[in-house]
């Protein structure tokens, strides 16, 4: 009866080792397998509530001046409520003309994830380790957690889409 050929490299290696005469006569110096300890009961991760569908259509009246910055209006996209705080998404409309003394304050956000996409206009940013970058319509960037950054300037028609995890987070302004 013919032997079947091994189907993988690992299987071929194992078969070759079993045939090796040195393997049969030499005393193994390999460590003995460690017995698995009984798994300790781990607290179950808290189940998140089921996410809902969030639909948001553009309406001018949805832009509110109730967000983090006084020089911006925010249009909440309903993601925080639908995801039970897992994420937040909003459109930010920066109000011109830009006043660098007001907007150029070094700060960071205590977040797990932050992404910004330029919908209209342009914004000039500074991020620690990256330097100054001009972001134009269609530009997108992520900001790692707690990265120090600021806005250097923006166009009068600047609109940004921002996605942040989690929905609730702390912003820390740093002394100049």
N, C-alpha and C positions, 0 to 999 in steps of 0.2 A: 504494500500500500504506500503510495507516494505521500510525502509530507507537504502540507500547505506552506507556501511562502508567507512570511510575516507581512502585514499590510502597512506598517509604519516603521519609521526609523527606530523608534523606541522599542517596538516589538522585535525588530531585527537584532538590536543590541542585546536585549534580554535573552533571545534565543541563542546568540553567539556566546554569551556569558555562561549559559547553562551547559554548552558543549565544551567549553574550555577546560582542559585537564588541569591547568594550574589552579583554577577556581576550586576544583574538588579536593585538592590536596593541601592548599594553603589555608591556614587558620585566618578567619576573617578578623580584620582589625577595625571593622566598621562599628560604630556605636550601636548599642542595643536600642531598639525603638523605645521611646518614652511612652508610657501608658497615658492615655488621655485622661485628664482629670474630669471629674463629673462637672458638667456645666453648672455654674452657679445661676440661680434665678436672676435674670436681668429684668429690670423694670421695663415694661413695654413702652415704646415711644408713644407719646400722646398722639392719637389719631387726629388729623386735621379735619375740620368740617368739610363737607363736599363743596367744591367750588361751583359757582354759578356762571352762566353766560353773562358777559357785560357787553352791551352795545351802546356806542356813543356817536351821535351824529353832530356835525359842526353846527353850532348856534352861537352867534355873537354874544348873546346874553349869558352864556355859560362861562365866559372869562371873568374871573373874580380877582380883586386885589387883596386876597386874604391868605396869601402864601408866605413863604419864607422871606422873600425880598420885597421891599417897598417899591422898587423900580420895575416890578414884573406883575403881570396878570397870569393867573393859572386857570386852565380848563381841566378839571378832573375828569378822567376817562372811566371812572367806576370800577377800576381794577382792584383797589384796596378792599372795597366792600365785597365784591364778587369772590375774591380770593381769601377773605377773612384775615386780611393783614399780611398775607404772604408777600405781596408786591404792590407797588404803587406806580401808576403811569399818569402823566399829565402833559398837556401842551403848555409851554411857557412862552408868553409874549413879552419880550423885553421892551419897556417903554422908553422911547427916545425923546430928546437927544441924550446920549450916554454921558453921564457925569463920572469920570474916572475916580474922583475923590469918594464917591458913594459906592461904586461897584467893585473897586480894586482892594478888597479886604481879604487877606489870606485866611483861609478856613479849611476845615475838613468835615466830612460827614461820617458818622459811625454806622456804616452800612456793610452789607455783605456783597452787594453788586450795584453798580450804577452805570447806565448807558445813556448817552445823549446823541440825538440825531438832529441836524439842522434842516428844518422844513423850509424856511425862507430866510433870506438875508445872509448875514455873516456875524460871527462872534470871534473875538481874539481872546484866547485863554492862556493861562500860565499854569503848568502842573509841575510839581517837584520831580526832578529827574528827567523831565521832557523839555522843559523850557516853554517859550512862547510859541503858540501855533495859531494860525489863522484857519478857522473852520468856516467853510462856505456851504451854501445850499447843497445838500446831498452828503455832506461830511458826517461821519459818525465816529464816536470814540467811547471807550470805557474808562472809568476812573477806578483804580483799585481801592479797596477799603482804606479809609483814613488817609488818603493821599492829600497833601496840602495843595491847594489850588486857588485861583482867583480869575476873575474876568478883567481883561485889560480894556476892552471896548466892544461895541456892537453897533450894527446898523439900525436905523430907525424902524425897519420892518422885520426885525429878527424874531423868528418863532422857532422853538426847539421842542422836540419830543424827548421826554426823560422817563426812564424806567428805573426803579429803585427797589431793592429788596433789603430788608423788609419795609412795609409801608410806613411804620413808625420808626423814626431814627432821631439821633441827636446830631446837631450841627455845632461845631466848636469854632468860634472866631479866635484867631491868634493875634497877639499884639504885634504891631508893625516894627 
